C-alpha cells in the first residue's frame, strides 16, 4: 500500500501544475461570410500559391526578392531567434544547475577567506563542484516554460504576419505602379487627341470658319491634360521607391511584367469555412499565443505563494597543499534538502497575482477583438471584390459610350453640324472616365490581394506551419 501511494504521489507531482489550464475562448463564427453566394469550401484562396492567382512573372520575382531581402522580415526573424533563446533559458530550469569552484588563498586567522581566529598563517586550496536543483512540485517551472514556448510561437506568428503583410504590400504597390503606367498612357494619348483638336480649331479660326474662343478652349483643355503627366511621373517614382524599400534595395526603377489590363483574376474565390480563418490568420494566432502565455503566468504567480523545495550537493577537496587536494583524507561532500517559503512580503506576491490576472483578461479581450476584426476584414474584402467588379463593368460601359461620343461629335464639327462646345465637352468627359476606369481596374486587383491577406494567405513555401497552442 505504501509503495502504491508513493507511486501515485510521484505521478501526481510529475503531472500537476498549479494554476488554470488554457482553454480557447469561445468566439462567434458566422456559417458563411457576407456576399458569399456558394457554400464554404474546404479549400481556400489562402491555400493557393500566389502565381495561381496572378500569373505575372515580374510580380513573382519581386515577391521572392522582398522575402529574401526585406529588413522588417529580417528583424522579425531575429526576434524569433531571441524568443527561441529565451525559451531555451526557461527550459534549463528543469535540470540541475552544476557549478565548479576553485579557491586559492593565503592568510592569517582565516580559512579560505573566512575569519577563523587561531588559524595559523597558511595556504588554503578548495576544489569543489556544487549542485542545486529545484523540485518542480507546484509546476512553477512548467508554467514558466509554457509561457516561454507560447511567446516563441507568438513571435513566429508575428513573423508570418510580416510575411503576409510584405507580400500583399508588394503586390498592391505593383498594381498601383501598373495603374499609374496605364494612367500615364491614357494621359499621353489624351494630350495627342487634344493637340489634334487644338490644331483643328486653329485651322478653323485661321480660315475664319470659327471664333478664337474655340481655339482658346481647346488650348486650355490641352494644357490641363498635359499638366497631369508630371504629377503621374512623380507618383510613379514614389511608388517605385516604396517598392524598392520593400525589396531591401536602393530606390530605383522597378521591372514590369503584364500590363494592368492583362492581369488575370480568379473567376471563383474558394474561401474555406469561417472556423479555418482563426487557424490561419497570423495576427489571430499571435494573439492566442499571447493569451496562452498570460494564462501560464497566472499559474506562476500562484506558485509564488507556495514553498520552493530543492536539493543541494557539494563534493570536492580542501587542503593546505595544492598537490594534496585530491587525497582521500582531504575530500569533502554534503547533500541537503532546502525549503523556502514567503512569510511576509508586504503584499507584493498578492499584487503580482492580481497583475497576472489583469494581464490575462487583457490578452483574452485582445484575442476576441482580433478574431472579430479578422471576420470583418474578410467580409469587407468580399464586398469590395464584388462591388469593384460591378463598378468596373459600368465604368467600362461609360468609356465605350464616351469614345463613340467623341468620334461622332468630331465628325459633326468637321461637317459644320456642331459647335466647338460639343467636341470639347465630349473629350473632357472621356479623359476622367478613362482614368477612373484604370483606377477601378487596379482596385479590383488589389481587392483580391486584400482578400488573400484577410484570409491569412498561406505562403506555405516561405512560412513555417502555424504552431499548435501550448498544452
Buried (B, 14 or more C-beta within 10 A) or exposed (E): EEEEEEEEEEEEEEEEBBBBEBEEEEBEEEEEBEBBEEEBEEEBBBBBEBEEBBBBEBBBEBBBBBBEEBEBBEEBBEBBEEBBEBBEEBBEBEEEEEEEEEEEBEBEEBBEEEEBEEBEEEEBBBBBEBBBBBBBBBBBBBBBBBBBBBBBBBBBBBBBBBBBBBBBBBBBBBBBBBBBBBBBBBBBEBBEBBBEBBEBBBEBBEEEEBEEEBBBBBBEBBEBBBEBBEEBEEBBBBBBBBBBBBBBBEBEEBEBBBEBEEBEBBEEBBBBBBEBBBEBBBBBBBBBBBBBBBBBBBBBBBBBBBEBBBBBBBBBBBBBEEEEBEEEEBBEEEEEEBEEEEEEEEEEBEEBBEEBBEBBEEBBEBBBEBBEBBBEBBBBBBBBBBBBEEBBEEBBEBBEEBBEBBEBBBEBBEEEEBBBEBBBBBBBBBBEBBBBBBBBBBBBBBBBBBBBBBBBBBBEEBBEEBBEBBE
